[in-house]
Amino acid sequence: GAQIIDLMMLVIDVTKGMQTQSAECLVIGQIACQKMVVVLNKIDLLPEGKRQSAIEKMTKKMQKTLENTKFSGCPIVAVAAKPGGPEAPESENPQGISELIEVLKSQAYLPSRDPSGHFLMAVDHCFSIKGQGTVMTGTILSGSVSLGDNVEIPALKVTKKVKSMQMFHTPVTYAMQGDRVGVCVTQFDPKLLERGLICTPDSLHTIHAAIISLKKIQYFRGALQTKAKFHITVGHETVMGRVMFFSPAPANFNEEIQENVFDFEKDYLYQEQYLSKDSASSEENKENDQAGEVLLPKQQWALLEFEKPVTCPKLCLVIGSKLDTDIHANTCRLAFHGVLLQGMEDKNYTETFLPKLKVYKQKHKEGQVERVMDDYSVIGRSLFKKETNIQIFVGLKVKLSTGEDGIIDGGFGQSGKFKIRIPDGLKPDTKMLLTAASKKKSKGGKGDMTKEDESSKNDSAQPVTISLIFKRYVFDTQKKMIQS
């Protein structure tokens, strides 16, 4: 419903100030609305002598709250809409309402409206009128509609012809984006639709999953974790959905992102959670954090998988919430908001669609050089488990901590050891280091504990480590390992 509002009034009880629900309304306003007026209500409850100073204090507090929002500096009006409360006699006059009306007049504006594109209307009431038919009232979100047009009710997969239309009790033949209108059709049971969307036939899609661009809502306290479930609100529907977060590859963190499109050609990095300043303890960021600056991407995305399909237009607003949070807990339940960039209509999207999505996980394995075989090869250990099929890793590049590049050549024996080929040969220093280490090992006599300790100390001070880095695409059915 918030999507159809051009100017919002946020009503605050002057004796209580911002409550959890006021904060949530403010968040939704920031996502879906451009202009706001704050109304401080119930000023009749303030003792007359201290009323003015209490109003000023609350006004200052509200200004401070709104300072870092898009509504910074918006008008704040103090009123008592019904002095004395609901039981008070009708003769009690409201206070401050005429001032509020003047403020609303000064803030009201005609938004720019556009009749082009597919017709889409948010229906909020549906009822029958004897002898006329069934009327659906609501707000036109996009496009236009004329008498005689066919409109589809996508949730029910039925199409009906527009028989008559009214705007504020006046018959009309045409209505466009931004208009409030009642549309009358025949032979349709109003019990089937309480609220929902109607549109140009075949213009809306029913989707099982979607890719969205998103931003975290700063007041949401928890982390946004991949695989977590959220209440996903799209248009008039709220369904449960599971999320998977991903970002650009780290080299592209600062690249300008095109708005409202998703590029399937690019590689994306899988994230265990949405990256924000408070998730900065993640490993990648630790490396980037030398200067104390946390590197965050300009844009992040999520794959949403719905528990039941939803019908919605492309590029619609998406809000993710934790609506099962206790309403009395002083915490914002709204977690993120975004734009739906790509919907997946196929029920089998995991097979047909997801393999196109190039989200990868960076894998990093470490092992150690066991010993030198000759100038161009070494034996390694601790990189694989005993039962690993080393054949699938043959040909992958590795790097030694001493700087040499190597290639995995195959297994060696039964215990998970393996052979590495060093095409450019081992450096003399490396060779010395490794021969010294293996000599020490073989030297340590069984009874002589001190020597054994010493040699293992020296040995562990500088083992030559082997790094294997590759990436694996999350939706690659063959689970291929890829190195650049």
C-alpha positions in Angstrom: 0.0 0.0 0.0 2.9 2.4 0.7 3.8 2.4 -3.0 0.7 4.4 -3.9 1.5 7.3 -1.5 2.9 10.6 -2.8 2.9 12.5 0.5 3.0 10.8 3.9 1.9 11.9 7.3 3.8 10.3 10.2 1.6 10.6 13.3 3.5 10.6 16.6 2.0 10.5 20.1 3.6 13.7 21.7 3.6 12.1 25.1 5.5 8.9 23.9 7.7 10.0 21.0 9.0 7.5 18.4 7.7 4.0 19.0 8.9 0.8 17.2 6.0 1.0 14.8 6.7 4.7 14.0 10.3 3.8 13.2 9.1 1.0 10.9 6.6 3.4 9.2 9.6 5.9 8.7 11.7 3.1 7.1 8.9 2.1 4.7 8.4 5.8 3.9 12.1 6.2 3.1 11.8 3.2 0.7 8.6 4.0 -1.0 7.8 7.7 -0.6 9.3 11.1 -1.5 7.7 13.6 0.9 6.5 13.6 4.5 4.9 15.7 7.2 5.2 14.8 10.9 2.2 15.3 13.1 2.6 15.4 16.9 -0.8 14.4 18.2 -2.5 14.4 21.6 -1.1 17.8 22.8 -4.2 18.2 25.0 -2.6 15.5 27.3 0.3 17.9 28.1 -0.2 20.1 31.2 -1.1 23.6 29.9 1.8 25.4 31.7 4.5 23.1 30.2 2.7 22.4 26.8 4.7 24.8 24.6 8.2 23.7 26.0 7.2 20.0 25.7 6.1 20.5 22.1 9.4 22.3 21.3 11.4 19.6 23.0 9.7 16.8 21.0 10.0 18.8 17.7 13.8 19.1 18.3 14.0 15.4 19.0 12.1 14.6 15.8 14.3 16.9 13.8 17.4 15.1 15.1 15.8 11.7 14.3 15.1 12.8 10.7 18.5 14.4 10.2 20.1 11.5 8.4 17.0 10.5 6.4 15.6 11.8 3.1 12.9 13.7 5.2 15.4 15.9 6.9 13.9 19.3 7.5 10.3 18.3 6.8 7.4 20.2 8.5 6.4 19.2 12.0 2.9 20.2 13.2 1.5 19.8 16.7 -2.3 19.0 17.0 -4.9 17.5 19.2 -7.2 15.7 16.7 -9.8 14.8 19.4 -9.2 16.6 22.7 -10.2 14.6 25.7 -10.1 11.3 23.7 -12.9 9.3 22.2 -15.3 9.8 25.2 -15.1 13.6 25.0 -18.2 15.5 24.0 -18.4 16.6 20.3 -18.4 20.3 21.4 -14.6 20.0 22.1 -12.8 21.6 19.1 -9.7 20.0 17.6 -6.5 22.0 18.1 -4.0 22.8 15.3 -5.9 21.1 12.6 -6.4 24.2 10.5 -2.6 24.8 10.6 -2.1 21.2 9.5 -4.4 21.7 6.6 -2.4 24.7 5.5 0.9 22.7 5.8 -0.7 19.9 3.7 -1.8 22.5 1.1 1.7 23.9 0.9 3.3 20.4 0.6 0.8 18.9 -1.9 2.1 18.7 -5.5 1.1 17.1 -8.8 3.6 14.2 -9.4 4.5 13.6 -13.0 2.4 10.7 -14.4 3.0 8.6 -17.4 0.2 6.7 -19.3 2.6 4.6 -21.4 3.4 0.9 -20.8 1.3 -2.0 -19.6 -1.8 -1.3 -17.5 -1.2 -2.3 -13.8 -3.6 -1.5 -10.9 -3.4 -2.4 -7.2 -6.9 -3.4 -6.2 -7.8 -2.8 -2.5 -11.6 -3.5 -2.5 -13.8 -5.8 -4.6 -17.7 -5.8 -4.2 -20.8 -6.4 -6.3 -23.5 -3.8 -7.3 -26.8 -5.3 -8.1 -27.7 -5.0 -11.8 -24.2 -3.6 -12.6 -21.6 -6.3 -11.9 -18.5 -6.5 -9.8 -16.5 -3.4 -9.0 -12.7 -3.4 -8.2 -11.4 -0.2 -6.7 -7.8 0.8 -6.4 -4.9 2.9 -7.7 -3.4 2.6 -11.2 0.4 1.9 -10.7 1.3 2.1 -14.4 -0.2 2.5 -17.9 -3.8 3.4 -18.6 -7.2 1.7 -19.1 -10.2 2.6 -21.3 -13.8 1.3 -21.5 -14.0 -2.0 -23.4 -10.4 -3.0 -22.6 -9.7 -6.5 -21.5 -8.0 -6.8 -18.1 -6.5 -9.9 -16.5 -6.7 -10.9 -12.8 -3.5 -12.9 -12.9 -3.8 -14.5 -9.5 -7.0 -16.3 -10.8 -5.9 -16.5 -14.5 -9.1 -14.9 -15.7 -9.6 -12.1 -18.2 -12.6 -9.7 -18.1 -13.9 -6.8 -20.2 -14.2 -3.3 -18.6 -17.9 -2.5 -18.7 -17.9 0.9 -16.9 -15.5 3.0 -14.7 -15.9 5.7 -12.1 -13.6 8.2 -10.4 -15.0 9.7 -7.2 -18.6 8.9 -8.2 -18.2 10.4 -11.7 -18.4 8.0 -14.7 -15.2 8.1 -16.9 -14.1 6.4 -20.1 -10.3 6.6 -19.4 -7.9 6.5 -16.4 -4.1 6.5 -16.1 -1.2 6.1 -13.7 -1.9 7.7 -10.3 -5.7 7.7 -10.7 -8.0 6.2 -8.1 -10.6 4.4 -10.0 -13.4 1.8 -9.8 -13.5 -0.7 -12.6 -16.7 -2.6 -13.2 -16.7 -6.1 -14.9 -19.5 -8.7 -15.2 -19.8 -12.4 -14.3 -17.1 -12.3 -11.6 -17.6 -13.4 -8.0 -16.2 -10.6 -5.7 -15.5 -13.2 -3.0 -12.6 -14.5 -5.2 -10.6 -11.3 -4.9 -10.2 -9.2 -1.8 -7.1 -7.3 -2.9 -4.4 -7.9 -5.5 -3.3 -6.8 -9.0 -5.1 -6.5 -12.3 -3.3 -5.8 -15.5 -3.0 -5.9 -19.3 -3.5 -9.6 -20.2 -0.2 -11.6 -20.1 1.9 -8.7 -18.9 2.6 -10.0 -15.4 4.6 -13.1 -14.6 4.3 -15.7 -11.9 7.7 -16.5 -10.6 9.3 -19.1 -8.3 12.6 -17.3 -7.7 14.2 -13.9 -8.5 17.4 -12.0 -8.6 17.2 -8.7 -6.8 19.6 -5.8 -6.1 19.4 -4.9 -2.5 20.4 -2.6 0.4 20.3 -3.5 4.1 18.1 -1.3 6.3 20.4 0.4 8.7 18.1 0.0 11.7 18.0 -3.8 11.4 20.1 -5.2 14.1 21.0 -8.8 12.9 23.3 -9.9 10.1 21.7 -10.9 6.8 22.8 -14.5 6.4 22.8 -16.6 3.3 20.3 -19.5 3.5 18.2 -17.5 6.1 14.4 -17.2 5.6 12.7 -13.8 5.4 9.1 -12.6 4.8 9.4 -11.2 1.3 6.8 -8.5 0.4 6.2 -8.0 -3.3 3.2 -5.8 -4.3 0.2 -7.0 -2.3 1.8 -10.4 -1.4 4.0 -11.5 1.5 5.6 -14.9 1.2 8.4 -16.8 2.8 11.6 -16.8 0.8 15.2 -18.1 1.3 18.1 -15.8 0.3 21.6 -16.2 -1.0 23.8 -13.1 -1.1 26.5 -12.3 -3.7 28.6 -9.4 -4.7 30.8 -8.4 -7.6 34.2 -10.1 -7.8 36.6 -8.2 -5.4 38.5 -6.6 -8.3 35.2 -5.0 -9.4 34.0 -3.7 -5.9 34.3 -0.1 -7.0 32.9 -0.5 -10.5 29.9 1.7 -11.3 26.9 -0.7 -11.6 24.2 -0.1 -14.2 20.9 0.4 -12.4 17.9 -1.9 -12.9 19.7 -4.5 -15.1 21.6 -7.7 -14.2 24.5 -8.8 -16.2 24.6 -12.6 -16.6 28.0 -12.5 -18.4 29.9 -11.3 -15.2 31.4 -13.4 -12.4 30.0 -12.9 -8.9 31.4 -13.8 -5.5 29.2 -15.9 -3.2 28.8 -14.3 0.3 27.9 -16.1 3.5 26.2 -12.9 4.5 25.4 -9.4 3.1 28.6 -7.3 3.4 28.2 -4.2 5.6 30.3 -2.3 8.0 29.3 -4.6 10.9 30.1 -7.8 8.9 33.6 -6.4 8.3 35.2 -9.2 10.3 34.9 -11.5 7.3 38.2 -12.9 6.0 38.4 -11.0 2.7 37.9 -7.7 4.5 40.6 -8.5 7.1 43.1 -8.6 4.2 41.7 -5.3 2.8 41.6 -3.8 6.2 45.3 -2.7 6.7 44.5 1.0 6.5 41.4 0.6 8.7 39.2 1.1 5.6 36.7 -1.7 5.0 36.2 -2.3 1.3 32.5 -2.7 0.5 31.0 -3.2 -2.9 28.9 -0.5 -4.5 26.1 -3.0 -5.1 25.1 -6.4 -3.8 22.5 -8.9 -5.0 20.5 -11.8 -3.7 18.9 -14.9 -5.2 15.4 -15.2 -3.6 13.7 -18.5 -3.7 10.0 -18.3 -2.8 8.1 -21.0 -0.8 5.1 -20.3 -3.1 5.1 -18.6 -6.5 4.3 -14.8 -6.6 2.8 -12.7 -9.4 4.5 -9.3 -9.9 5.9 -6.8 -12.5 9.6 -6.6 -13.3 11.6 -3.9 -11.4 9.0 -3.9 -8.5 9.9 -3.0 -5.0 10.9 -5.9 -2.7 11.0 -5.7 1.1 12.5 -8.4 3.3 11.4 -8.6 6.9 11.5 -10.8 10.0 7.8 -10.4 10.8 7.9 -13.2 13.4 10.0 -11.0 15.7 8.1 -10.1 18.9 6.2 -6.8 18.2 7.0 -5.6 21.8 10.7 -6.0 21.3 12.2 -2.6 20.6 13.7 -3.6 17.3 13.1 -3.0 13.6 11.7 -6.0 11.8 12.4 -4.7 8.3 15.8 -6.1 7.1 16.4 -5.1 3.5 14.8 -3.6 0.4 15.6 -3.9 -3.2 14.4 -4.1 -6.8 13.4 -7.2 -8.6 15.7 -7.5 -11.7 15.0 -10.9 -13.0 12.2 -13.4 -12.3 12.3 -17.1 -12.9 9.0 -18.5 -14.2 10.1 -22.1 -14.8 9.2 -24.3 -11.9 12.5 -26.3 -12.6 14.6 -23.1 -12.5 17.3 -24.8 -10.6 18.1 -26.9 -13.7 17.1 -24.5 -16.5 18.0 -21.1 -15.2 20.4 -21.1 -12.2 23.4 -22.6 -14.2 23.5 -19.3 -16.1 24.2 -17.5 -12.8 27.9 -17.3 -12.5 28.3 -17.1 -8.7 31.5 -18.7 -7.4 33.1 -19.6 -4.1 36.8 -19.0 -3.7 38.5 -22.1 -2.4 42.0 -22.1 -0.7 43.8 -25.2 0.4 47.2 -25.4 2.1 49.7 -28.2 2.4 53.4 -28.7 3.0 56.4 -29.9 1.0 57.4 -33.3 2.4 60.7 -33.6 0.5 62.6 -32.9 -2.7 62.6 -35.6 -5.5 64.8 -33.8 -7.9 65.5 -30.3 -9.2 62.1 -30.2 -10.9 59.8 -32.0 -8.5 58.8 -32.3 -4.9 56.4 -34.5 -2.8 53.7 -32.7 -0.9 51.4 -33.7 2.0 48.4 -32.4 4.0 46.6 -30.8 1.1 44.1 -33.6 0.6 42.4 -36.1 2.8 43.5 -39.7 2.5 40.3 -40.7 0.6 40.4 -37.8 -1.9 40.6 -38.8 -5.5 43.7 -36.8 -6.4 43.2 -37.5 -10.2 40.6 -34.7 -10.3 43.2 -32.2 -9.1 45.9 -33.2 -11.6 47.0 -30.3 -13.8 46.0 -27.6 -11.3 48.5 -24.9 -10.5 49.9 -24.4 -7.0 52.4 -22.0 -5.5 55.2 -22.7 -2.9 55.7 -20.2 -0.1 59.3 -19.8 -1.4 57.8 -18.4 -4.7 58.0 -21.3 -7.2 55.0 -22.2 -9.4 54.1 -25.8 -9.6 51.6 -28.2 -11.2 50.0 -31.2 -9.4 51.3 -34.2 -11.3 49.5 -37.1 -9.5 49.2 -39.0 -6.3 52.2 -40.5 -4.5 51.5 -43.6 -2.4 48.3 -44.3 -0.6 48.2 -41.7 2.2 47.0 -38.6 0.3 50.6 -37.5 -0.7 51.1 -36.1 -4.2 53.8 -35.1 -6.6 54.3 -31.5 -7.8 56.2 -30.7 -11.0 58.1 -27.4 -10.9 58.5 -26.4 -14.6 61.1 -23.7 -13.9 63.0 -25.8 -11.4 63.5 -25.2 -7.7 65.6 -22.2 -6.5 68.9 -23.2 -4.9 67.8 -21.6 -1.6 64.6 -23.7 -1.5 66.5 -26.8 -2.3 68.9 -26.1 0.6 66.1 -25.4 3.0 64.3 -28.6 2.1 67.3 -30.8 2.2 68.4 -29.3 5.5 64.9 -29.9 7.0 64.8 -33.5 5.8 68.3 -34.2 7.1 67.4 -32.9 10.5 64.4 -35.1 10.6 66.3 -38.3 9.8 69.1 -37.3 12.2 67.0 -37.0 15.4 67.8 -40.2 17.4 65.0 -41.9 19.2 66.3 -41.5 22.7 67.6 -38.0 22.3 64.5 -35.9 23.1 66.2 -32.5 23.2 67.6 -32.8 19.7 64.3 -34.0 18.4 62.6 -31.0 20.0 65.1 -28.6 18.6 64.9 -30.0 15.1 61.1 -29.9 15.1 61.3 -26.3 16.3 63.6 -25.3 13.4 61.5 -27.4 11.1 58.2 -25.8 12.1 59.7 -22.3 12.0 60.0 -22.5 8.2 58.1 -25.4 6.5 57.7 -24.7 2.8 53.9 -24.5 2.3 51.9 -25.3 -0.8 48.9 -23.1 -1.8 46.2 -24.3 -4.1 43.6 -21.6 -5.0 40.7 -22.2 -7.3 37.1 -21.2 -7.7 34.0 -23.3 -8.1 30.7 -22.1 -9.5 27.9 -22.7 -7.0 25.4 -23.7 -9.7 27.8 -25.7 -11.9 26.4 -29.3 -12.0 29.8 -30.7 -12.8 31.5 -28.9 -9.9 34.5 -28.0 -12.1 37.5 -26.3 -10.4 38.6 -23.2 -12.3 41.8 -21.3 -12.1 42.5 -18.0 -13.8 
